[in-house]
Amino acid sequence: MGRMMNLKTFKTKYIQEQNLIFGGQHEEKDPRLGLKYFGPYHYPSETATLEKIRLGIIGNKSMLEKSKEIIEMIGRPIDNQERNKWLYPPFPGMSPDSRFNCSIELSESWQETILQSEIDNLKEMIDSNERIGAAVQLYIKKIENMLEEDNLPDVVLCCLPSKIEEYCGISERTRGAKTPRPTKLEKHIQELKEKNQTFLADWGVDLNIEEETKVKGYDFHNALKGKVMGLRSPVPTQLLRESTADAILNYDESKKKVRQEPASFAWNFSTALFYKANGKPWRLAKLKQDTCYAGISFYLDKLTFNRDIQTSMAQVFAHSGEGLVLRGTEVYVDEKSKEPHLSENQAKELLLDALNNYTEIAGRTPTRVVVHKSTLFTKPEQKGFSDAIGNIKRDFVTITKRNKGIRFMRMGSYPVLRGTLISLTEKEHILFTSGYVSRIRTYPGHSIPQPLLIIHEGDSEIKEICNEILGLTKLNWNTTEFSTELPITLAFSTKVGQILSELDKDIPLQNHYRFYM
């Protein structure tokens, strides 16, 4: 006798793909096709979009030459040999003759050369932490030299020669460099704190005890992004490794691809430069004008060795796509859940700061607030957020990849459609932000798409909540891929947190998103 199976039915909806807005207020679902046919977005009140990117370059002799070859290359159309032209469209070229209507301007005054002797000095340093820190300071000094000019670059291209990439990038020579090492004094102070010992400093007494020099754990990319924020005139940066430059300039289609081909590289590289120069590649067509979208997340400070404390941050977005990063306060990790949570007052203060910044960029106060979080909302967090929001519509949305191991399959050769919404309960839902995309005639992933678990409490319908999440997966201007898995409010929380974790507390925080991408 066969075993009886419990069959459960679910409410299922399909959410249509949102359009993006490009030049001339034209709409298109795909970022690359929109840029190709209509060019970058600009506000109706503006007469033109960004027409010129003033680009500074730092590199040794070899990388200065290669980076200029790449800049010349992306100024021309680049064909793509891939079969699926929807997924891999040819690059039209970033020039005044294409829909980009933009060119890259170079100048000798925005060029800094890294000497071979400076590279040799880095190679001689034994400690990987000190070596990476010294490399960051070398680039910061070169950027400072550029900023002494009256006419400043919009973006600085920081080129990593192969030896700096090897000795200061991700390689066996830098293993262990990411782990901060406490000094003996720091260890002793931490042991006393765990015993609830108070210190004279707590009462305002400074004994001026000279500490041994701390050896900090650095990551070159994150530390450079952080250090730039402390400059007199902070400027966004773009990194280019020599291995990447060689792979693009000497691209061989017959070899096994370990990197993207030239056309895809050109799409991503040019769009990133355009955004970092304060351009607007595209924006979403139907995000509500008076809604503030805030992503709340936490990061571990790499400059401390206390793993029980993390720092909160908020990523705030308006309907225009303008993004801001705000740093909150330190919070303790819950012993039971092993997750960090805000106190009621911390939640209130962080969201009040977010709302004030939203009002500045949007030019109006919101009539609705949507808070995204990767962990469950505690009651103190909900109370603090609600106090900050006041008497307007609010939605608290937990978005996590931990989807209880639930799998849904689709008949045929392709996986579930992106945009499929499956309601498990009134509050719990499954949303596929990855999957088959009809606009590009394929599923662009490499493994079975993993849906997101959405837990919602608030005033809006779940279809509206998930429609917004899908839209916010298309606001990553550091790439021209069709979408990301997570919405922009949470997609880069780890990367942004890693940069903030390398940012000294006394360095002013640049809140515009282009400094973190």
C-alpha positions in Angstrom: 0.0 0.0 0.0 1.5 3.3 -1.0 2.2 6.0 1.5 -0.3 8.9 1.5 1.3 12.4 0.9 0.2 15.6 2.4 -0.3 18.1 -0.4 -0.2 21.8 0.4 -1.4 24.5 -1.9 0.2 28.0 -2.0 -0.9 31.3 -3.4 1.3 32.2 -6.3 1.7 35.5 -8.2 3.9 36.6 -11.0 5.3 40.2 -10.6 6.0 41.9 -13.9 9.6 43.1 -14.5 9.9 46.9 -13.8 11.1 49.3 -16.4 14.1 51.6 -16.0 14.2 55.2 -17.3 16.9 56.4 -19.6 17.6 59.5 -21.7 14.6 61.3 -23.2 12.5 59.6 -20.5 12.5 56.4 -22.6 11.9 53.2 -20.7 13.6 49.7 -21.1 13.9 46.7 -18.8 17.5 45.9 -19.6 20.3 48.4 -18.4 22.5 47.7 -21.4 19.9 47.9 -24.0 18.5 51.1 -22.4 22.0 52.8 -22.5 22.6 51.5 -26.0 19.4 52.9 -27.6 18.6 55.9 -25.3 21.7 56.9 -23.4 21.9 57.8 -19.7 19.1 59.3 -17.7 18.9 63.0 -16.8 16.2 65.0 -15.1 13.7 66.7 -17.4 15.0 70.1 -16.0 18.5 69.4 -17.2 19.5 70.3 -20.7 22.0 67.5 -21.0 23.5 64.5 -19.2 27.2 64.3 -18.1 29.2 64.9 -21.2 32.8 64.6 -20.0 34.5 62.5 -17.2 37.7 64.0 -15.9 39.8 61.0 -15.1 42.9 60.9 -13.0 45.3 57.9 -13.3 47.8 56.4 -10.9 50.1 53.6 -12.0 53.6 52.6 -12.9 54.9 53.1 -16.5 53.4 49.8 -17.7 50.0 50.4 -16.2 49.8 54.0 -17.3 50.2 52.8 -20.9 47.7 49.9 -20.5 45.1 52.0 -18.8 45.2 54.5 -21.6 44.8 51.7 -24.1 41.7 50.5 -22.3 40.3 54.1 -22.1 40.8 54.4 -25.9 39.2 50.9 -26.4 36.0 51.8 -24.6 35.7 54.9 -26.7 34.9 52.7 -29.7 32.2 50.1 -30.4 33.1 46.6 -29.3 31.4 43.6 -30.8 30.5 40.5 -28.8 31.0 37.0 -30.1 28.6 35.4 -27.6 25.5 33.7 -29.2 22.9 35.3 -26.9 23.0 39.0 -28.0 20.2 39.7 -25.5 22.4 38.7 -22.6 25.7 39.9 -24.2 24.8 42.9 -26.4 27.7 44.7 -28.3 29.1 47.8 -26.5 28.3 51.0 -28.4 31.4 52.9 -27.2 31.5 55.7 -24.6 31.9 58.7 -26.9 30.0 61.8 -28.1 29.1 59.8 -31.2 27.1 57.2 -29.2 24.0 57.5 -27.1 26.3 57.8 -24.1 27.2 61.3 -25.4 30.1 61.3 -23.0 33.9 61.1 -23.3 36.8 60.6 -20.9 39.2 63.5 -20.5 42.8 62.9 -19.4 45.4 65.4 -18.3 49.1 65.3 -17.3 48.2 67.1 -14.1 45.9 64.2 -13.2 48.5 61.6 -13.7 50.8 60.2 -11.0 53.6 57.7 -11.6 54.5 54.9 -9.2 58.3 54.4 -9.3 59.9 51.0 -9.5 61.8 52.0 -6.3 58.5 52.5 -4.5 57.3 49.1 -5.6 60.6 47.6 -4.4 60.3 49.2 -1.0 56.9 47.6 -0.6 58.2 44.2 -1.6 60.9 44.4 1.1 58.4 44.8 3.9 58.0 41.4 5.7 54.8 42.1 7.6 51.8 41.8 5.2 49.7 44.2 7.3 52.3 46.9 7.2 53.0 46.3 3.5 49.3 46.7 2.6 49.0 49.8 4.8 52.1 51.3 3.2 50.7 50.6 -0.3 47.5 52.4 0.6 49.5 55.4 1.9 51.5 55.5 -1.3 48.3 55.8 -3.4 46.8 58.3 -1.0 49.9 60.5 -1.4 49.6 60.3 -5.2 45.9 61.3 -5.0 46.8 64.2 -2.7 49.3 65.4 -5.3 46.5 65.5 -7.9 44.2 67.4 -5.5 46.7 70.3 -5.2 45.6 71.4 -8.7 42.8 73.9 -9.2 41.1 71.8 -11.8 40.3 68.5 -10.1 39.4 65.1 -11.6 36.0 63.6 -11.1 37.3 60.0 -10.6 40.8 58.6 -9.9 41.7 55.3 -11.6 44.1 53.5 -9.2 46.0 50.9 -11.3 47.7 48.0 -9.5 50.9 46.9 -11.2 51.3 43.1 -11.1 53.8 43.2 -8.2 51.6 45.4 -6.0 48.7 43.1 -6.9 50.7 40.1 -5.9 52.2 41.6 -2.6 49.2 43.7 -1.5 46.2 42.1 -3.2 44.6 38.7 -2.7 47.4 36.2 -2.9 49.3 33.8 -0.7 51.6 36.7 0.3 48.8 38.5 2.1 47.2 35.5 3.9 46.6 36.5 7.5 46.6 40.2 6.7 42.9 40.5 7.2 43.0 39.4 10.9 43.8 42.3 13.3 46.3 41.5 16.0 45.8 43.1 19.4 48.8 44.5 21.3 49.6 43.2 24.8 48.1 46.3 26.3 44.9 45.9 24.4 44.7 42.2 25.5 45.1 43.2 29.1 42.5 46.0 28.9 40.0 43.6 27.3 40.5 41.1 30.1 39.9 43.8 32.7 36.8 45.0 30.9 35.4 41.4 30.9 35.8 41.5 34.7 33.8 44.8 34.8 36.9 46.8 35.8 36.6 50.6 35.4 39.4 52.9 34.2 40.6 56.3 35.1 39.8 57.3 31.5 36.2 56.6 32.3 36.4 59.5 34.7 38.1 61.9 32.4 41.7 61.3 33.6 44.3 61.0 30.8 47.7 59.6 31.9 49.3 59.9 28.4 50.6 56.3 28.6 52.5 55.6 25.4 51.2 52.4 23.8 53.1 50.2 21.5 52.3 50.7 17.8 49.2 48.7 16.7 49.5 46.4 13.7 46.2 46.8 11.9 44.6 44.3 9.6 44.2 45.9 6.1 42.5 45.0 2.9 43.9 47.2 0.1 40.7 47.9 -1.7 38.7 48.7 1.5 41.4 50.6 3.2 42.0 52.8 0.2 38.3 53.6 -0.2 38.2 54.5 3.5 41.3 56.6 3.6 40.2 58.6 0.6 37.3 59.9 2.6 39.6 61.7 4.9 41.2 63.8 2.2 40.7 67.6 1.9 38.7 67.0 -1.3 37.5 63.4 -1.3 37.3 61.8 -4.8 35.7 58.5 -5.8 38.2 55.8 -7.0 38.1 52.9 -9.4 40.6 50.1 -9.2 42.1 48.3 -12.2 44.4 45.4 -11.7 47.2 44.6 -14.2 45.9 41.0 -14.6 42.5 42.4 -15.6 44.0 44.8 -18.1 46.1 42.1 -19.6 43.1 39.7 -19.9 41.1 42.4 -21.7 43.8 43.8 -24.0 45.0 40.3 -24.9 41.7 38.6 -24.9 41.8 35.2 -26.6 38.4 33.7 -27.2 39.8 30.2 -27.7 41.1 30.0 -24.2 39.1 29.1 -21.2 37.6 32.3 -19.9 38.5 33.3 -16.3 37.3 36.9 -16.7 34.6 38.7 -18.6 35.1 39.4 -22.3 36.0 42.9 -23.6 32.4 44.1 -24.4 31.0 43.1 -21.0 34.1 44.7 -19.3 33.5 47.9 -21.3 29.8 48.0 -20.2 30.6 47.6 -16.5 33.8 49.8 -16.5 32.3 52.7 -18.4 29.0 52.7 -16.4 30.9 52.6 -13.1 33.1 55.6 -14.1 30.0 57.5 -15.3 28.2 56.9 -11.9 31.2 57.8 -9.8 31.6 61.0 -11.8 28.1 61.9 -10.4 26.2 60.8 -13.6 22.9 59.0 -13.5 23.0 55.9 -15.8 19.3 55.1 -15.1 16.6 55.2 -12.5 13.6 53.1 -11.7 10.3 54.1 -13.4 7.8 53.3 -10.7 9.3 53.7 -7.2 7.0 55.9 -5.2 8.2 59.5 -4.9 7.5 60.0 -1.2 8.8 56.6 0.1 12.1 56.3 2.0 13.8 52.9 1.6 16.3 52.1 4.3 18.4 49.0 4.7 19.7 48.3 8.2 22.7 46.0 8.6 25.7 45.5 10.8 29.5 45.0 10.3 32.4 43.9 12.3 35.1 46.5 12.8 38.3 45.0 11.4 40.4 47.4 13.5 39.3 45.8 16.7 39.6 42.2 18.0 36.4 42.2 20.0 34.1 39.9 18.1 31.1 40.5 20.5 30.6 44.1 19.2 29.4 45.1 15.7 28.5 48.5 14.3 25.1 49.4 12.8 24.7 51.2 9.5 21.9 52.4 7.3 21.8 52.6 3.5 19.1 55.0 2.4 17.5 55.4 -1.0 15.0 57.8 -2.5 12.8 57.1 -5.5 15.4 58.9 -7.7 17.9 56.2 -6.9 20.1 58.5 -4.9 21.9 56.5 -2.2 23.4 57.4 1.1 25.5 55.5 3.7 25.1 56.3 7.4 27.2 54.9 10.2 25.3 54.1 13.5 26.6 53.0 16.9 28.2 49.9 18.3 25.8 47.1 19.3 26.4 43.8 21.2 25.8 40.4 19.6 22.9 38.5 21.2 24.3 35.4 23.0 21.4 33.2 22.0 20.7 34.2 18.4 24.4 35.1 17.7 23.0 38.1 15.8 23.5 41.8 16.4 20.4 43.9 17.3 19.7 47.6 18.0 18.3 48.8 21.3 15.1 50.8 21.1 17.0 54.1 21.4 19.7 53.1 18.9 17.0 52.1 16.4 15.2 55.4 16.8 18.4 57.5 16.4 19.7 55.6 13.4 16.4 55.9 11.5 15.9 59.6 12.5 19.3 60.3 11.0 18.3 58.3 7.9 15.0 60.2 7.5 16.8 63.6 7.9 19.2 62.7 5.1 16.4 61.4 2.9 14.6 64.8 3.3 17.8 66.5 2.1 18.2 64.5 -1.1 14.5 64.1 -1.9 13.6 67.7 -1.0 10.5 66.6 0.9 9.6 64.5 4.0 8.4 61.0 3.3 4.8 59.8 3.6 5.9 56.2 3.9 9.0 54.4 5.2 10.2 50.9 4.2 12.9 49.3 6.4 14.7 46.3 5.0 16.8 44.1 7.3 18.5 40.7 6.9 17.5 39.6 10.4 14.2 39.5 12.3 13.0 42.7 13.9 13.0 42.6 17.6 10.3 44.4 19.6 12.7 47.1 20.8 13.8 47.7 17.2 10.2 47.9 15.9 9.4 50.4 18.8 12.4 52.5 18.1 11.8 52.6 14.3 8.1 53.4 14.8 8.9 56.3 17.1 11.3 57.7 14.5 8.7 57.2 11.7 5.8 58.8 13.5 2.2 58.6 12.2 2.8 57.6 8.6 2.7 54.3 6.7 5.5 51.9 7.5 6.7 48.5 6.5 9.2 46.3 8.3 10.6 43.7 5.9 13.1 40.9 6.7 14.9 39.7 3.6 17.1 36.6 3.9 18.6 33.9 1.8 17.8 31.4 4.6 14.6 30.2 2.9 14.0 27.1 5.1 15.3 24.9 2.3 12.2 25.3 0.2 12.5 24.5 -3.5 10.1 25.1 -6.3 10.5 23.7 -9.8 9.1 24.6 -13.2 8.3 22.4 -16.1 10.7 22.6 -19.0 14.4 23.3 -19.5 14.6 26.6 -17.5 14.1 27.4 -13.8 11.4 29.3 -12.1 10.6 32.8 -13.5 12.3 35.8 -11.8 9.4 37.6 -10.2 7.6 34.5 -8.9 6.0 35.2 -5.5 4.8 32.3 -3.3 2.9 33.1 -0.1 3.5 30.5 2.7 1.6 32.3 5.4 0.1 35.8 5.8 3.5 37.1 6.9 6.0 34.7 5.2 6.6 34.6 1.5 9.1 33.3 -1.0 10.3 35.6 -3.8 12.5 34.6 -6.7 14.7 37.6 -7.6 16.8 35.3 -9.7 15.5 32.9 -12.3 14.5 32.8 -16.0 14.3 36.3 -17.4 12.2 36.6 -20.5 13.7 39.9 -21.6 17.1 38.3 -22.1 15.7 34.9 -23.2 17.6 32.9 -20.6 18.5 32.3 -16.9 21.8 34.2 -16.4 22.9 32.2 -13.3 25.1 29.1 -13.0 23.2 27.0 -10.4 19.6 26.5 -9.3 18.2 29.9 -8.3 17.8 30.3 -4.6 14.6 32.3 -3.6 14.5 34.9 -0.8 12.4 34.5 2.3 10.4 37.6 2.9 8.9 38.3 6.3 6.6 41.3 6.3 4.9 43.4 8.9 3.3 46.7 7.9 0.7 48.7 6.1 1.3 47.7 2.5 0.2 44.7 0.4 2.8 42.0 -0.1 2.7 42.4 -3.9 3.7 46.0 -3.5 6.5 45.1 -1.1 7.9 42.5 -3.5 7.5 44.7 -6.5 9.7 47.2 -4.8 12.3 44.6 -3.9 12.5 43.4 -7.5 12.9 47.0 -8.6 15.7 47.7 -6.1 17.7 44.7 -7.4 18.2 46.8 -10.6 19.9 49.8 -9.0 23.5 48.6 -9.0 25.5 51.1 -11.1 28.8 49.3 -10.5 27.7 46.8 -13.1 25.3 46.6 -16.0 24.0 43.1 -15.2 20.3 42.7 -15.5 19.8 42.6 -11.7 21.3 41.5 -8.5 19.9 38.9 -6.1 19.3 41.2 -3.2 17.9 44.8 -3.3 20.4 47.6 -3.3 19.4 48.4 0.3 21.1 45.2 1.4 23.0 43.9 -1.6 26.2 45.7 -0.7 25.9 45.8 3.1 28.9 43.4 3.4 31.1 45.4 1.0 30.1 48.8 2.5 30.7 47.4 6.0 34.1 46.2 5.1 35.1 49.7 3.9 33.6 51.3 7.0 35.4 48.8 9.2 38.8 50.1 7.8 37.7 53.7 8.3 39.2 55.3 11.5 36.5 56.8 13.7 38.1 60.3 13.5 37.8 60.3 9.6 34.7 62.1 8.4 32.3 59.7 6.6 31.3 60.5 3.0 27.7 59.4 2.7 27.3 59.3 -1.1 27.1 55.8 -2.5 29.7 56.4 -5.2 32.5 56.5 -2.7 31.8 52.8 -1.8 31.3 51.2 -5.2 
